Amino acid sequence: MELALLHPGQPADAPNSGMALPPALLQLMEAVERSLTSPNSRRAYRTSLLHFLTWCSSGTEAPVVSRLSVLRYKDAMIGEGEIQPDGELKRRYSAATVNLRLAAVRAFAQEAADRGLLEQSEAAAIQRVPGEKVAGKRMGLWLQKEELQQVLAAPDRSSIRGKRDYAMLAVLFATGVRRRELVDLKVSVIQQREGQWGLIDLKGKGNRVRSVPLPLWVKDAIYEWLEATRIVQGHLFRSISRHGKFGMGRMSDESVKLILSHYMSIQNLSAFRPHDARRTCARLCRAAQASIEDIQELLGHSSIQTTERYLGRTSGFKRAITNAITPTG
């Protein structure tokens, strides 16, 4: 049994799409989104599914979800682009984009099968549609220790904004937290255990809980910000208006990216992203002889292979491997 996508007489508006979708399909999309914890992943999957459904409805045949339609969709994405003067195809979609959209379609098919709208055997066949091989591996960006010192010296720590920005940069680079984890930080997670300061019981990706050691200079940077603002509870980092007033709720993920980009542009590194700060932390810890197992625990990776990609155990918190990351002056 294949899943028919469009039925006359069952229109429903699909946000950000020029097509109408039946309510059942919208519910499937929403179910797939709810299964994801990251807002960025939700947006990416929604965009991918709308692209897939739009592609399916543009053909001459009855639009259905099947292994054959998914294979055709993959081929269409790979083949789309412009022919250059040398005869080479300049692709519109990278291998990473193709694989992301296929992942969204697989999740969509499995959700449909779980609801009895698609045969489990057909969903399993769609799961086996291979992704596109990526030539090489993206290394990303990272800073050397001397470059990090220059970035940390950039904020004007005599101002409220500068105190916040310095503390945020300190946490990003010295603990390797994700930007979502950064904006979700509460004052209450900053605790001392066995003589070591840390972010205790930090909930990360996939609801995995870990504790991250804080070097003393990072703890001091945080408390300098807290003392200046008299924040004693709630979200640790707050937005600041042009008039110097700070908000009560959490900052947005995008604001972290903008703040980091501002200071990185001073160093002519405008392409630097929050995830590159996480990569920098991992590499500096490794350079200080930290074990891969400790770095895996620090970053909250479920797989050590992921940690190894960042670098080209349970005692990590006690040994406080992030103490190797220090500012000068």
C-alpha positions in Angstrom: 0.0 0.0 0.0 1.3 3.4 -1.0 0.4 6.7 0.6 -1.6 9.0 -1.7 -0.6 12.5 -1.0 -3.4 14.7 -2.5 -7.1 14.1 -2.6 -9.5 16.4 -4.3 -11.9 18.0 -1.9 -9.5 17.9 1.1 -7.5 21.1 0.8 -5.7 22.6 3.7 -3.3 25.5 3.7 0.4 24.5 4.3 2.4 27.4 5.7 5.3 28.6 3.6 4.0 26.6 0.7 2.1 27.5 -2.4 0.2 24.2 -2.4 -2.8 22.8 -0.4 -2.4 19.7 1.7 -5.0 17.4 3.3 -5.3 17.8 7.1 -4.0 14.2 7.5 -0.7 15.1 5.8 -0.3 18.2 7.8 -0.8 16.1 11.0 1.9 13.7 9.8 4.3 16.6 9.2 3.5 18.0 12.7 4.1 14.6 14.3 7.5 14.4 12.6 8.4 17.9 13.9 7.3 17.0 17.4 9.6 14.0 17.4 12.6 16.5 17.2 14.0 18.4 20.1 15.9 21.1 18.2 13.8 24.0 16.7 16.4 24.2 14.0 15.9 20.6 13.1 12.1 21.1 13.1 12.4 24.0 10.7 14.8 22.0 8.4 12.5 18.9 8.4 9.4 21.0 7.7 11.2 22.8 4.8 12.4 19.4 3.4 9.0 17.8 3.6 7.3 20.8 1.9 9.9 20.6 -0.8 9.3 16.8 -1.2 5.5 17.2 -1.3 5.7 20.1 -3.7 7.9 18.0 -6.0 5.5 15.0 -5.8 2.5 17.2 -6.8 4.3 18.7 -9.8 4.5 15.4 -11.7 2.1 14.0 -14.2 1.5 10.8 -12.2 -0.7 10.4 -9.1 1.4 11.7 -6.2 2.2 9.0 -3.7 4.9 8.1 -1.2 6.7 5.0 -2.2 10.2 3.7 -2.5 10.1 4.5 -6.2 8.9 8.1 -5.7 11.6 8.7 -3.1 14.3 7.3 -5.5 13.0 9.5 -8.3 13.0 12.5 -5.8 16.6 11.8 -4.9 17.7 11.6 -8.6 15.9 14.8 -9.3 17.7 16.7 -6.6 21.1 15.3 -7.6 20.5 16.2 -11.3 19.1 19.7 -10.7 21.5 22.6 -11.6 23.1 24.5 -14.4 25.5 23.2 -17.0 28.7 25.3 -17.0 30.7 26.3 -20.1 33.1 23.4 -19.5 30.2 20.9 -19.5 30.2 20.3 -15.8 27.0 20.4 -13.8 26.9 23.1 -11.1 24.5 21.4 -8.7 21.7 23.3 -6.9 21.7 21.0 -3.9 24.7 19.7 -2.0 25.0 16.2 -0.9 24.3 17.3 2.7 21.1 19.0 1.6 20.0 15.8 -0.3 20.7 13.6 2.7 18.8 16.0 5.1 15.8 15.9 2.9 15.9 12.2 2.5 16.1 11.8 6.3 13.0 14.0 6.6 11.1 11.8 4.1 12.2 8.6 5.9 10.8 10.0 9.1 7.6 11.0 7.3 7.2 7.6 5.8 7.7 5.8 9.2 5.2 8.1 10.9 2.7 7.2 8.1 3.3 3.5 8.6 2.9 3.8 12.4 -0.5 5.4 11.8 -1.6 2.6 9.4 -1.5 4.9 6.3 1.4 3.1 4.7 2.5 -0.5 4.7 5.4 -1.2 7.1 7.1 -3.0 4.3 7.0 0.1 2.1 8.2 2.3 4.9 11.1 -0.2 5.5 11.9 0.0 1.8 12.0 3.8 2.0 14.3 3.6 5.0 16.8 1.6 2.8 17.0 4.3 0.2 20.7 5.2 0.5 21.9 8.8 1.1 24.4 10.4 -1.2 28.0 9.9 -0.4 29.8 13.0 0.7 33.2 13.5 -0.9 35.6 14.2 2.0 34.6 15.6 5.4 34.0 19.2 6.3 36.6 20.2 8.9 34.9 23.4 10.0 36.7 26.2 11.7 38.5 26.5 15.0 40.8 28.8 16.9 44.3 28.4 18.1 44.9 29.4 21.7 46.5 32.7 20.8 43.6 33.6 18.5 41.1 32.8 21.3 42.9 35.2 23.6 42.4 38.0 21.1 38.7 37.2 20.8 38.3 37.1 24.6 40.0 40.5 24.9 37.6 42.1 22.5 34.5 42.8 24.7 34.5 46.1 26.7 34.2 44.6 30.2 33.6 48.0 31.7 30.0 47.9 30.3 27.1 45.7 31.1 26.9 44.4 27.5 30.6 43.7 27.5 30.4 41.8 30.8 27.6 39.6 29.3 29.4 39.1 26.0 32.6 38.1 27.7 30.9 35.7 29.9 29.0 34.2 27.0 32.2 33.8 24.9 33.9 32.3 28.0 31.2 29.6 28.4 31.0 28.9 24.7 34.7 28.3 24.2 35.7 26.8 27.5 32.8 24.4 28.0 31.8 23.5 24.4 28.1 23.9 25.1 25.7 24.2 22.2 24.2 27.6 21.6 20.7 26.2 22.5 22.2 24.9 25.7 23.8 28.3 26.3 20.5 30.3 26.1 18.7 27.7 28.2 21.2 27.9 31.0 19.7 28.8 34.4 21.6 30.4 37.2 20.8 27.4 39.4 23.0 25.0 37.3 26.1 26.9 38.4 27.2 24.8 41.4 30.3 23.6 43.1 30.9 19.9 43.6 34.0 18.3 45.3 35.8 21.6 45.0 35.1 22.0 41.3 32.7 24.6 39.8 30.6 23.4 37.0 27.3 23.4 35.1 25.6 20.6 37.0 22.9 18.3 35.4 22.9 20.2 32.1 20.2 18.8 29.8 21.4 18.7 26.2 20.5 17.2 22.9 18.3 14.1 23.0 17.5 15.0 26.7 20.9 13.6 27.7 22.1 15.0 31.0 25.7 15.8 31.8 27.8 17.9 34.1 30.4 20.3 32.6 33.4 21.6 34.6 33.9 25.4 34.7 37.4 26.8 34.9 37.6 29.4 37.6 38.1 32.3 35.2 34.8 31.3 33.5 33.0 31.1 36.8 34.4 34.6 37.7 33.3 36.0 34.3 29.8 34.7 35.0 29.6 36.1 38.5 30.9 39.5 37.3 27.9 39.6 34.9 25.5 38.4 37.7 26.7 40.9 40.2 26.5 43.8 37.7 22.9 42.9 36.8 21.8 41.5 40.2 20.4 38.4 38.5 19.9 35.7 41.0 17.5 33.2 39.3 16.0 32.3 36.0 17.9 32.4 32.7 21.6 33.2 33.0 22.0 35.3 29.9 19.5 38.0 28.9 19.0 40.3 26.0 20.0 44.0 26.4 18.2 46.9 24.8 19.9 50.0 23.3 19.1 51.8 26.5 20.9 49.2 28.7 17.8 47.4 30.0 17.9 43.6 29.9 15.0 41.2 29.3 13.5 38.7 31.7 13.3 35.6 29.4 15.8 33.6 27.4 17.8 34.9 24.5 17.2 33.6 21.0 19.6 31.1 19.3 20.1 33.6 16.6 21.3 36.3 19.0 24.1 34.1 20.1 25.2 33.7 16.5 25.1 37.5 15.9 27.1 38.2 19.1 29.7 35.7 18.2 29.8 36.9 14.6 30.4 40.5 15.8 33.5 39.6 17.7 34.8 37.1 15.1 34.5 39.7 12.3 37.0 41.8 14.3 39.4 38.9 13.7 38.4 38.6 10.0 36.6 35.4 10.7 33.1 36.3 9.7 32.3 32.6 8.7 32.9 31.5 12.3 29.7 29.9 13.8 28.7 28.9 17.4 29.4 25.3 16.5 33.0 26.2 15.7 33.4 27.5 19.2 32.4 24.0 20.3 34.9 22.5 18.0 37.6 24.9 19.3 36.9 23.7 22.8 37.3 20.1 21.8 40.6 20.7 20.0 42.1 22.8 22.7 41.2 20.1 25.3 42.8 17.5 23.1 45.9 19.5 22.7 46.1 19.6 26.5 46.3 15.8 26.5 42.6 15.2 27.4 41.3 11.8 26.4 38.8 11.4 23.6 36.5 9.7 26.1 36.6 12.8 28.4 35.9 15.1 25.5 33.0 12.9 24.4 31.5 13.3 27.8 32.2 17.0 27.9 30.4 17.6 24.6 27.6 15.3 25.3 28.1 13.1 22.2 26.3 9.8 22.1 29.0 8.4 19.8 32.7 8.6 20.2 32.9 8.6 16.4 31.3 12.0 16.4 33.9 13.3 18.8 36.7 11.9 16.6 35.3 13.9 13.7 35.5 17.0 15.8 39.2 16.3 16.5 40.2 15.3 12.8 34.9 9.1 30.2 33.2 9.4 33.2 36.1 11.0 35.1 36.3 14.0 32.8 34.4 16.3 35.2 36.5 15.3 38.2 39.7 16.0 36.3 38.2 19.3 35.0 39.8 19.1 31.6 38.5 22.5 30.6 40.9 24.1 33.1 43.5 23.9 30.3 41.7 26.8 28.5 42.8 30.0 30.1 42.9 33.7 29.2 46.0 35.9 29.4 46.2 39.0 31.5 
